[in-house]
Amino acid sequence: MQHAVEIQSLTRVFRPKKKKEGKVVTALDSVDLRIDRGELFGVLGPNGAGKTTILKILSTLLLPTSGKAYVAGFDVAKDLLEVRKRINMVSGGEISGYGLLTVRENLWMFSQFYGLKSKEAHRRIDVLLDKFGLRDKDKEKVRTLSTGQRQKMNVIRGFVTNPEIIFLDEPTLGLDVNAARTVREFVVDWIREDRNRTVLLTTHYMMEADELCDRIAIIDDGKILACDTPDNLKKLVGMNSTLTLSVGGLNDISDFDSIPGIGNFSSTMDAGGNATTLRFILEDESSVSDIVSTVLGKGSKILSLQKTEPTLEDVFIKLVGRGLE
């Protein structure tokens, strides 16, 4: 099956206009990447890592220095028009539309750049305005909208053309919790409706990447350091899950360290002697049910239970050596 995106040894070098001014910057260094149709694919990296450069090349806004990039099977350097027919792009924090035009006028205008018939464009605009809670703003001038409302309109602009492949460059940047949730839910629903659609997402929010993405590439200094599913990436950290229980009425802690799948077990009694904290390092997730059964089998009551796992942030720091900020 044809890949939605295929990148082969992609390199992009920025050189100063004058040799004595500035230095040569290698934004991308022999990057290889393949994204399947139907994937919601994420790219994580610190500022200056190369995320936006990848998107600009794939959206035909920037030519590669060397290497190849294909979108929907078309060469981004040779088949610009064919690529542009099939894509759209949304960036967070950008100035959206023309302030003197209304929301509807802006969205209709952008739809015409893609050749949509006016009737179909207005139908799609209506549907999307309803989904994003902006129907009552369609006749408002864009300059009067709040930051969150402008970004919602910007997202609608990207999806109104119903692209095969959409590039989302930090689309929830600066949005409040509710607006960000609306955008995330829409993106997930959009790709589930048609598995031929593809999303390439860059984000600074680890939770967003973990929640949304089928696979994630971690990039730094223009190189892909790792690429896999969120669960498989977390395994790179080499950290096991931890299960912590607060238990009441426990007088016997024998048997716990002999439960299969436990790498380490410890217990502490609180100062009043009313509760015991049990901490397990899990080598096998299936041991959780055995632990709970053993506690209850001793006539004890579970007061609280918490399970912690390695996070994408743990993976990121291990690979990159620093956080996103």
Summary of the structure (lengths in Angstrom):
residues: 325
radius of gyration: 24.9
end to end distance: 37.8
largest distance: 78.4
contacts: 1000
relative contact order: 0.14
helix: 34%
strand: 29%
